[in-house]
Amino acid sequence: MDMSLSEQVSAKVVSFLLHQIGVSEFHDWFIPATWDIDSESERFKRFVYRVQLVLAEFSNGHRNEEEVREEILTFLNLQTKTLTVMVTVGTPPSVSAGRPKDSMKETQVGRPSAGTLSATAPV
């Protein structure tokens, strides 16, 4: 079964928040994927337009990558009617064996190596 645009956006946003993809890859996917959203809900369109704005601010040098993540997380927290996406993240055994702990990135949404992230996206 194909995922709806809202589900695709939710999955990509979670990947970005978990540092699984960088802001450039997220931007390159998000902008064309959300180009024609006329038939989507108003709530979803507002979210998309806010993300597009913060990505434009990044592209123009007004925000760094972490600020983009923080803004998107803020947008998600401001939603009242939301689709909740729960993702459990684990590191494959081949990666965790020789990886020093200090090379892991600590983020506001948790360590990318283990744990659970609950994020919301507009429906």
C-alpha positions in Angstrom: 0.0 0.0 0.0 1.3 3.4 -1.0 1.8 6.0 1.8 -0.1 9.2 1.7 1.8 12.5 1.3 1.2 13.2 5.0 2.8 9.8 5.9 5.7 10.4 3.6 6.3 13.8 5.1 6.0 12.4 8.6 8.6 9.7 7.9 11.0 12.2 6.2 10.7 14.7 9.1 11.4 12.0 11.6 14.5 10.9 9.6 15.7 14.5 9.6 15.1 15.1 13.3 17.0 11.9 14.1 20.0 13.0 12.0 19.5 10.1 9.6 19.5 12.6 6.8 21.0 16.1 6.6 19.2 19.3 5.8 20.3 19.4 2.2 18.9 15.9 1.5 15.7 16.8 3.4 15.4 20.0 1.4 16.0 18.2 -1.9 13.2 15.8 -1.1 10.7 18.1 0.7 10.4 20.9 -1.8 9.5 18.9 -4.9 7.4 16.4 -2.9 5.3 19.2 -1.5 5.1 21.3 -4.6 1.4 20.6 -5.4 -0.6 20.3 -2.1 -3.8 22.1 -3.1 -5.9 19.0 -2.3 -4.4 18.5 1.2 -6.0 19.7 4.4 -5.4 23.3 5.5 -3.5 22.2 8.6 -1.1 20.1 6.5 -0.6 23.0 4.1 0.2 25.4 6.9 2.8 22.9 8.2 4.3 22.5 4.8 4.5 26.2 4.2 6.2 26.8 7.5 8.8 24.1 6.8 9.3 25.5 3.3 9.9 28.9 4.8 12.5 27.7 7.3 14.2 25.7 4.6 14.4 28.9 2.5 15.8 30.7 5.5 18.5 28.0 5.7 19.2 28.3 2.0 19.7 32.0 2.3 22.1 31.6 5.3 19.7 32.9 8.0 19.5 29.6 9.9 21.9 26.7 10.5 20.9 23.0 10.3 20.2 22.7 14.0 18.0 25.8 14.0 16.0 24.2 11.2 15.5 21.0 13.3 14.5 23.1 16.3 12.0 25.1 14.3 10.4 22.0 12.7 10.2 20.4 16.2 8.5 23.6 17.4 6.0 23.4 14.5 5.2 19.8 15.4 4.6 20.6 19.1 2.3 23.5 18.2 -0.1 21.2 16.3 -3.4 20.4 18.0 -4.8 17.7 15.7 -1.9 15.5 14.8 -0.8 12.2 13.4 1.6 10.7 15.9 4.6 8.9 14.5 6.4 6.6 16.9 9.9 5.5 15.8 12.2 3.2 17.7 15.8 3.7 16.7 18.6 1.2 17.2 22.1 0.9 15.9 23.0 -2.2 13.9 25.5 -4.4 15.7 28.1 -3.9 13.0 28.1 -0.2 13.6 28.0 -0.1 17.4 30.9 -2.5 18.0 33.7 -0.1 17.0 32.1 3.3 17.3 33.3 5.5 20.1 30.6 6.9 22.3 31.8 10.4 22.0 31.2 10.4 18.2 27.5 10.1 18.8 25.5 13.3 18.4 23.2 14.3 21.2 20.1 16.0 20.0 16.9 17.5 21.5 15.0 14.5 20.3 17.4 11.9 21.8 20.4 9.9 20.8 20.3 8.6 17.3 21.8 5.3 18.5 19.0 4.1 20.7 15.7 5.1 22.2 12.3 6.2 21.0 11.2 9.4 19.3 7.6 10.5 19.3 6.9 13.1 16.7 3.7 14.6 15.4 2.8 15.8 12.0 -0.4 17.5 10.8 -3.1 15.4 9.2 
